């Protein structure tokens, strides 16, 4: 700081107050050197990378609108008689939580707009996380060194679902109360301890007066605090590992092609934040969502017609709705398998997604760092597994809304239920087979493009009367994109007998790993890339 001051004095200029503060901070914190090293960090540019930004910005909108709503919402299960602005409910007994929700909607300036923005932002947040994770999954962005970041993202998705469930339940309207009843029934199905868990959660018999005051701090403090910490950790790891990028000329595992963080990327990110905020505000102002006054307060003896949870919980409800009503009674106790099995399957299916990067790393044995993304067509089994999971999700989403589908399409609800029961097993298999064949077909097309060039649409007649289409050779950058992927041989056990005739011990783990490696990365999952010799032989001729 003294050196900077002496330079300014030698030039006859008195440093401004802001410069003096910046010099003081830099002399103690080293901010200038840190900023100089990181503000010019290069980030690649692709439209799919905005999916993660949508998640981040919608999360910020959720926090901002949630703080506003917290100032007016009263999380109390105490019953009162409503006398407010919404006359159709005047004189109706309801909880203070539902009454304060009505007050926010009709009496607080901008309250209904903020409520709807908050709800839409929550839906966009969970949707963005799922789509973002699918982009990461299909392109292999979860590979080393980003396995931990995948776990962070997966945890954020799980916490986002739980946070949505708790927030969805706070208004205590008839729809959210039905959802809490659904959750309580699933908890009761847990063998031995289900009853105790329900009593602990609700403070006694359902519904009780304790559930809303207990959900409130979980929704506004515990889960958002954990999620905020995970978001920060996620962004730090993205910054530290450098961003992945799609294959292309000039891009490799060491070189990143893109724009610097400051000023280009920062300006684009800032503009995109306001764009997301504006779209959410537009949705909150024009598209009605969760009109609690139309449902009325929750009563245990009533249920709304066509009661549906938010879409991200329809997966779990579909599992329970289409499960046969199996029940085992023995020694005075009942085991409700029709609820407990799907209640257990929901977290297990999501857990399989969380551990997938570690399973694939074990199968391949690849310990290298990967910063170049896979093209989904070049890893057809992984792509097929992702599409199969998405097809299962869609099928169970239909099952979760079987009553709505039945009434709107004038179909039998029993026929829809049996369709979903069968499709749960058939649809993922068909989706996997079709996706794998499509990926192999795209690989063949890429191979033909490399060897023969791009179809020009120009037809030429040869001297002997034959008509052929002329092909144009691809640019070198395009050739690199189509051929840069690796096709390493899958893991194999090797000979079972060594050179001395001694049988090698082979564990069950090795056999399973070899079999999975062959299925996922064997010769039946890829079309061989054209070799340089093949390309020279074809491109050197005059038949193009």
C-alpha positions in Angstrom: 0.0 0.0 0.0 2.9 2.4 0.8 4.5 1.6 -2.5 1.2 2.4 -4.4 0.9 5.6 -2.4 4.4 6.7 -3.2 3.9 6.1 -6.9 0.7 8.1 -6.9 2.5 10.9 -4.9 5.4 10.8 -7.4 2.9 11.3 -10.2 1.3 14.2 -8.3 -2.1 12.3 -8.0 -4.0 11.6 -4.8 -5.6 8.1 -4.9 -9.3 8.0 -4.7 -11.1 6.6 -1.6 -12.1 3.4 -3.5 -8.5 2.8 -4.6 -7.2 3.2 -1.1 -9.8 0.7 0.3 -8.9 -1.7 -2.5 -5.2 -1.3 -1.8 -5.8 -1.8 1.9 -7.8 -5.0 1.3 -5.3 -6.4 -1.2 -2.4 -5.8 1.2 -4.1 -8.0 3.8 -6.1 -10.5 1.8 -4.3 -10.8 -1.5 -7.5 -10.2 -3.4 -5.8 -8.8 -6.5 -3.7 -11.8 -7.1 -6.6 -14.2 -6.5 -8.9 -12.3 -8.8 -6.2 -12.0 -11.5 -5.7 -15.7 -11.5 -9.3 -16.7 -11.6 -11.4 -13.9 -13.3 -9.9 -14.8 -16.7 -10.7 -18.5 -16.3 -12.2 -19.9 -19.5 -15.6 -21.5 -19.6 -16.9 -23.4 -22.7 -20.1 -22.3 -24.2 -23.0 -24.6 -25.1 -26.8 -24.3 -24.7 -27.1 -27.4 -22.5 -24.8 -25.8 -19.9 -27.6 -23.3 -19.2 -29.6 -26.1 -17.5 -27.4 -25.9 -14.4 -27.8 -22.1 -14.4 -31.6 -22.5 -14.5 -31.4 -24.6 -11.4 -29.2 -22.0 -9.6 -31.3 -19.0 -10.6 -34.6 -20.7 -9.7 -33.1 -21.7 -6.4 -32.2 -18.0 -5.7 -35.8 -17.0 -6.6 -37.1 -19.6 -4.2 -35.0 -18.2 -1.4 -36.0 -14.6 -2.1 -39.7 -15.3 -2.4 -39.6 -17.7 0.5 -38.2 -15.0 2.8 -41.1 -12.8 1.8 -43.7 -15.4 2.5 -42.1 -16.3 5.8 -42.9 -12.8 7.1 -46.7 -13.4 6.8 -47.2 -17.2 7.2 -48.1 -18.5 10.6 -47.2 -22.2 11.0 -49.9 -23.2 13.5 -52.3 -26.0 13.7 -54.6 -24.2 16.0 -58.2 -24.1 14.7 -59.9 -20.8 14.1 -63.1 -19.6 12.4 -62.3 -17.7 9.2 -63.6 -14.1 8.7 -61.6 -12.6 5.9 -61.7 -11.3 2.3 -62.6 -14.6 0.6 -66.3 -14.7 1.5 -67.1 -18.3 0.3 -65.1 -19.6 3.3 -66.4 -17.2 5.9 -67.5 -19.0 9.0 -65.5 -22.2 8.1 -63.3 -23.8 10.8 -59.7 -24.0 9.6 -56.2 -24.0 11.0 -54.3 -20.8 11.4 -51.8 -22.0 8.8 -54.6 -22.1 6.2 -56.0 -18.8 7.3 -52.6 -17.1 6.9 -52.3 -18.6 3.5 -55.6 -17.1 2.5 -54.5 -13.8 4.0 -51.3 -13.9 1.9 -53.3 -14.6 -1.2 -56.0 -12.0 -0.8 -54.9 -9.3 1.7 -51.1 -9.0 1.5 -50.0 -6.7 -1.3 -48.4 -8.9 -4.0 -48.8 -12.0 -1.8 -50.6 -14.2 -4.4 -48.0 -13.3 -7.0 -45.1 -14.1 -4.7 -46.8 -17.4 -3.7 -47.2 -18.5 -7.3 -43.7 -17.4 -8.3 -42.4 -19.4 -5.3 -44.4 -22.5 -6.3 -43.4 -22.2 -10.0 -39.8 -21.7 -9.1 -39.8 -24.9 -7.0 -41.2 -26.9 -9.9 -38.7 -25.4 -12.4 -35.9 -26.0 -9.8 -36.6 -29.7 -9.5 -37.3 -30.0 -13.3 -34.0 -28.3 -14.1 -32.0 -30.5 -11.7 -33.5 -33.7 -13.2 -32.8 -32.5 -16.8 -29.4 -31.2 -15.9 -28.5 -34.6 -14.3 -29.7 -36.4 -17.3 -27.4 -34.2 -19.5 -24.5 -35.1 -17.2 -25.5 -38.8 -17.3 -25.8 -39.1 -21.0 -22.6 -37.3 -21.8 -20.5 -39.0 -19.1 -19.7 -35.8 -17.3 -19.8 -37.7 -14.0 -16.5 -39.5 -14.6 -13.3 -38.8 -12.7 -12.7 -36.2 -11.2 -16.4 -35.3 -10.9 -17.9 -38.3 -9.0 -18.3 -36.2 -5.8 -20.0 -33.4 -7.7 -22.5 -36.0 -9.1 -23.2 -37.1 -5.5 -23.7 -33.4 -4.5 -26.1 -32.9 -7.4 -28.0 -36.2 -6.6 -28.3 -35.1 -3.0 -29.6 -31.7 -4.1 -32.3 -33.5 -6.2 -33.3 -35.7 -3.2 -33.4 -32.7 -0.9 -35.3 -30.6 -3.5 -38.0 -33.3 -3.6 -38.2 -33.4 0.2 -38.3 -29.6 0.4 -41.1 -29.5 -2.1 -43.0 -32.1 -0.1 -42.7 -30.1 3.1 -43.6 -26.8 1.5 -46.5 -28.3 -0.4 -47.9 -29.5 2.9 -47.6 -26.2 4.9 -50.8 -24.4 3.7 -53.0 -27.3 5.2 -55.5 -27.1 2.4 -57.5 -30.2 1.4 -55.1 -31.1 -1.3 -51.9 -30.9 0.8 -53.6 -32.6 3.7 -54.4 -35.5 1.4 -50.7 -35.6 0.5 -49.8 -35.7 4.2 -52.3 -38.5 4.7 -50.7 -40.4 1.8 -47.2 -40.0 3.4 -48.6 -41.1 6.8 -50.0 -44.3 5.3 -46.7 -45.1 3.7 -44.9 -44.6 7.0 -47.4 -46.9 8.8 -46.5 -49.6 6.3 -43.0 -49.9 7.7 -42.8 -53.1 9.6 -42.6 -53.0 13.4 -41.6 -49.3 13.8 -44.1 -47.7 11.4 -46.6 -46.9 14.1 -44.0 -45.4 16.3 -42.6 -43.3 13.5 -46.1 -41.9 12.7 -46.7 -41.0 16.4 -43.3 -39.3 16.6 -43.8 -37.3 13.5 -47.4 -36.2 14.1 -47.2 -36.0 17.9 -49.9 -38.6 18.4 -52.9 -39.6 16.2 -53.1 -38.2 12.7 -53.4 -35.3 11.9 -52.7 -33.7 15.2 -51.6 -30.1 15.8 -47.8 -30.6 15.6 -47.1 -31.6 12.0 -47.2 -28.1 10.5 -45.0 -26.4 13.2 -42.5 -29.2 12.7 -42.5 -29.1 9.0 -42.0 -25.3 8.9 -38.5 -25.1 10.3 -37.5 -28.1 8.2 -38.8 -26.3 5.1 -37.5 -22.8 5.7 -34.2 -23.5 7.7 -32.9 -27.1 7.7 -33.3 -28.3 4.2 -32.6 -24.9 2.4 -29.5 -24.4 4.6 -28.1 -27.8 3.6 -29.0 -27.2 0.0 -27.3 -23.8 0.0 -24.1 -25.4 1.4 -24.2 -28.1 -1.3 -24.8 -25.5 -4.1 -21.8 -23.6 -2.9 -19.7 -26.8 -2.8 -21.0 -27.8 -6.2 -20.0 -24.5 -7.8 -16.6 -24.6 -6.1 -15.9 -28.0 -7.6 -17.1 -26.9 -11.0 -14.7 -24.0 -10.8 -11.8 -26.1 -9.5 -12.1 -29.0 -11.9 -12.8 -26.7 -14.9 -15.9 -27.1 -16.9 -16.4 -30.1 -19.2 -16.8 -29.4 -22.9 -18.1 -31.2 -26.0 -15.6 -32.7 -28.5 -14.4 -30.4 -31.2 -11.3 -29.0 -32.9 -8.7 -27.6 -30.5 -10.3 -29.3 -27.5 -8.6 -32.0 -25.4 -8.3 -33.1 -21.8 -5.9 -30.2 -21.1 -7.2 -27.3 -23.3 -10.5 -25.5 -22.8 -12.0 -23.5 -25.6 -14.5 -20.8 -24.6 -15.0 -17.4 -23.1 -13.4 -15.9 -20.0 -15.3 -15.6 -16.8 -14.9 -11.8 -16.7 -16.4 -9.9 -18.4 -18.1 -12.2 -21.0 -19.4 -15.1 -19.0 -20.3 -13.0 -16.0 -22.4 -10.6 -18.2 -24.1 -13.5 -19.9 -24.9 -15.2 -16.6 -26.3 -12.0 -15.1 -28.5 -11.4 -18.1 -29.7 -15.0 -18.0 -30.6 -14.7 -14.3 -32.9 -11.8 -15.0 -34.4 -13.7 -17.9 -35.2 -16.7 -15.7 -36.5 -14.4 -13.0 -38.7 -12.6 -15.6 -40.1 -15.9 -17.0 -40.9 -17.1 -13.5 -42.6 -13.8 -12.6 -44.6 -14.1 -15.9 -45.7 -17.6 -15.0 -46.6 -16.5 -11.5 -48.7 -13.7 -12.8 -50.5 -15.5 -15.6 -50.6 -19.2 -14.8 -52.6 -20.1 -11.7 -51.1 -22.8 -9.5 -52.2 -24.3 -6.2 -55.5 -22.3 -5.6 -55.9 -23.3 -2.0 -59.2 -21.4 -1.6 -60.8 -23.7 -4.2 -59.8 -26.8 -2.2 -60.8 -25.5 1.2 -59.2 -26.4 4.6 -58.1 -30.0 5.3 -60.5 -32.4 6.9 -59.6 -36.0 7.6 -63.0 -37.2 6.3 -62.7 -35.5 2.9 -60.5 -35.8 -0.1 -60.2 -33.6 -3.2 -61.4 -35.0 -6.5 -58.4 -35.6 -8.8 -56.0 -35.0 -6.0 -52.5 -34.9 -7.6 -49.1 -34.1 -6.1 -46.5 -32.0 -7.9 -45.0 -34.0 -10.8 -41.8 -35.0 -9.0 -43.8 -36.9 -6.4 -46.1 -38.6 -9.0 -43.4 -41.2 -9.5 -43.7 -42.5 -5.9 -47.5 -42.2 -5.9 -47.6 -44.2 -9.2 -45.6 -47.0 -7.6 -48.2 -47.3 -4.8 -51.3 -46.8 -6.9 -50.5 -49.6 -9.4 -49.1 -52.1 -6.8 -51.5 -55.0 -6.0 -53.0 -54.7 -2.6 -50.9 -57.5 -1.1 -51.1 -58.0 2.7 -49.8 -60.6 5.1 -51.4 -61.1 8.5 -49.7 -63.2 11.1 -49.6 -63.3 15.0 -52.0 -60.3 15.2 -49.8 -58.1 13.0 -50.3 -57.0 9.3 -47.6 -56.4 6.8 -49.0 -54.2 4.0 -46.7 -55.2 1.1 -48.9 -53.3 -1.4 -47.6 -50.1 0.2 -44.3 -51.0 1.8 -42.7 -52.5 -1.4 -43.3 -49.4 -3.6 -42.4 -47.2 -0.6 -39.1 -48.9 -0.5 -38.5 -49.1 -4.2 -38.7 -45.3 -4.6 -35.5 -44.5 -2.7 -33.8 -47.6 -4.0 -34.4 -46.6 -7.7 -33.0 -43.1 -6.9 -30.1 -44.6 -5.0 -29.1 -46.6 -8.1 -28.8 -43.3 -10.0 -26.6 -41.9 -7.2 -24.1 -44.8 -7.2 -23.9 -45.3 -11.0 -20.7 -43.3 -11.6 -18.8 -45.5 -9.1 -20.3 -48.7 -10.7 -19.2 -47.7 -14.2 -15.7 -46.7 -12.9 -15.4 -50.1 -11.3 -16.5 -51.9 -14.5 -14.2 -49.9 -16.8 -11.3 -49.7 -14.4 -10.6 -46.3 -15.9 -8.8 -44.0 -13.5 -7.9 -41.2 -15.9 -9.4 -37.7 -15.7 -12.0 -36.9 -18.3 -12.9 -33.3 -19.3 -14.2 -34.1 -22.8 -17.8 -35.2 -22.9 -19.1 -38.4 -24.6 -21.5 -38.2 -27.5 -24.4 -40.3 -26.2 -24.5 -42.4 -29.4 -21.0 -43.6 -28.7 -22.0 -45.2 -25.4 -25.3 -46.9 -26.4 -25.7 -49.0 -23.3 -25.4 -46.1 -20.9 -27.7 -44.1 -23.1 -30.2 -46.9 -23.2 -30.2 -47.2 -19.4 -30.9 -43.5 -19.1 -33.8 -43.7 -21.6 -35.1 -46.8 -19.9 -35.2 -45.0 -16.5 -37.0 -42.0 -18.1 -39.6 -44.3 -19.7 -40.1 -46.0 -16.3 -40.6 -42.5 -14.7 -43.2 -41.5 -17.4 -45.1 -44.8 -17.0 -45.3 -44.4 -13.2 -46.3 -40.8 -13.6 -49.3 -42.0 -15.6 -50.0 -44.5 -12.8 -49.9 -41.7 -10.3 -52.6 -39.8 -12.2 -54.6 -42.8 -13.4 -57.8 -41.2 -12.2 -57.2 -38.0 -14.1 -56.2 -39.9 -17.2 -59.3 -42.0 -17.0 -61.7 -39.1 -16.6 -60.1 -36.9 -19.3 -59.6 -39.6 -21.9 -62.8 -41.5 -21.0 -61.0 -44.7 -20.3 -61.4 -47.4 -17.7 -59.3 -46.8 -14.6 -58.7 -50.5 -14.3 -57.5 -50.7 -17.8 -55.0 -47.9 -17.2 -53.8 -49.5 -14.0 -53.2 -52.8 -15.7 -51.5 -51.0 -18.6 -49.1 -49.3 -16.1 -48.5 -52.6 -14.3 -47.4 -54.3 -17.5 -45.5 -51.3 -18.8 -43.4 -51.0 -15.7 -41.7 -54.2 -16.8 -42.1 -53.9 -20.6 -41.5 -50.2 -21.4 -38.0 -49.9 -19.9 -36.8 -53.0 -21.8 -38.3 -51.8 -25.1 -36.9 -48.3 -24.6 -33.4 -49.8 -23.9 -33.5 -52.0 -27.0 -34.8 -49.2 -29.3 -32.3 -46.6 -27.9 -29.4 -49.0 -28.3 -30.3 -49.7 -32.0 -30.7 -46.0 -32.7 -27.3 -45.3 -31.2 -25.7 -48.0 -33.3 -27.4 -46.7 -36.4 -26.1 -43.2 -35.7 -22.6 -44.6 -35.3 -22.9 -46.3 -38.7 -24.0 -43.0 -40.2 -21.0 -41.2 -38.6 -18.7 -43.9 -40.0 -20.1 -43.4 -43.5 -19.8 -39.7 -43.3 -16.1 -39.9 -42.4 -15.4 -42.4 -45.2 -17.6 -41.0 -48.0 -18.3 -37.4 -47.0 -21.5 -35.5 -46.7 -24.4 -35.9 -49.2 -24.4 -32.9 -51.4 -27.8 -33.4 -53.1 -26.1 -33.1 -56.5 -26.9 -36.0 -58.9 -24.4 -36.8 -61.7 -24.9 -39.1 -64.6 -21.9 -41.3 -65.5 -20.9 -42.0 -69.1 -22.5 -45.4 -69.0 -25.8 -44.0 -67.9 -25.7 -44.6 -64.1 -26.8 -41.9 -61.8 -24.8 -41.3 -58.6 -25.0 -38.6 -55.9 -21.9 -36.6 -55.3 -20.4 -36.4 -51.8 -18.5 -33.6 -50.3 -15.6 -34.3 -48.0 -16.0 -33.2 -44.4 -14.0 -30.4 -42.9 -11.1 -31.5 -40.6 -12.9 -30.1 -37.6 -15.9 -32.3 -38.3 -13.8 -35.3 -38.9 -12.1 -34.8 -35.6 -15.5 -34.6 -33.8 -16.7 -37.8 -35.4 -13.6 -39.8 -34.7 -12.1 -38.4 -31.4 -13.8 -40.9 -29.1 -11.9 -43.9 -27.8 -12.9 -47.5 -28.3 -10.9 -49.3 -25.7 -11.4 -53.1 -25.3 -13.5 -54.0 -22.3 -12.1 -55.6 -19.1 -11.4 -59.3 -19.5 -10.5 -62.0 -16.9 -7.9 -63.4 -19.3 -6.8 -67.1 -19.5 -7.9 -69.2 -16.6 -4.7 -71.3 -16.7 -1.2 -69.7 -16.6 1.8 -70.8 -18.6 2.6 -73.5 -16.1 -0.8 -75.1 -16.3 -1.9 -73.8 -12.9 -5.5 -72.6 -12.7 -5.8 -69.0 -11.7 -8.2 -68.1 -8.9 -11.0 -66.0 -10.3 -13.4 -64.3 -7.8 -17.1 -63.8 -8.4 -16.5 -60.1 -8.4 -14.1 -60.4 -11.4 -16.6 -62.6 -13.3 -19.4 -60.1 -12.7 -17.2 -57.2 -13.7 -16.0 -58.9 -16.9 -19.6 -59.8 -17.9 -20.8 -56.3 -17.3 -17.9 -54.8 -19.1 -18.6 -57.0 -22.2 -22.3 -56.1 -22.1 -21.7 -52.3 -21.7 -18.5 -51.8 -23.7 -18.1 -54.9 -25.8 -18.0 -55.2 -29.6 -21.8 -55.4 -29.9 -22.1 -51.9 -28.4 -20.0 -50.0 -31.0 -19.3 -49.7 -34.7 -15.5 -49.7 -35.3 -14.2 -46.2 -36.2 -12.7 -45.9 -39.7 -9.0 -46.2 -39.6 -6.6 -43.7 -41.2 -5.7 -46.3 -43.8 -9.4 -46.8 -44.7 -9.9 -43.1 -45.0 -6.8 -42.7 -47.3 -7.8 -45.6 -49.5 -11.3 -44.2 -50.1 -10.5 -40.5 -50.3 -7.6 -41.0 -52.6 -9.8 -42.4 -55.4 -11.7 -40.4 -58.0 -15.1 -42.0 -57.5 -16.3 -39.2 -55.0 
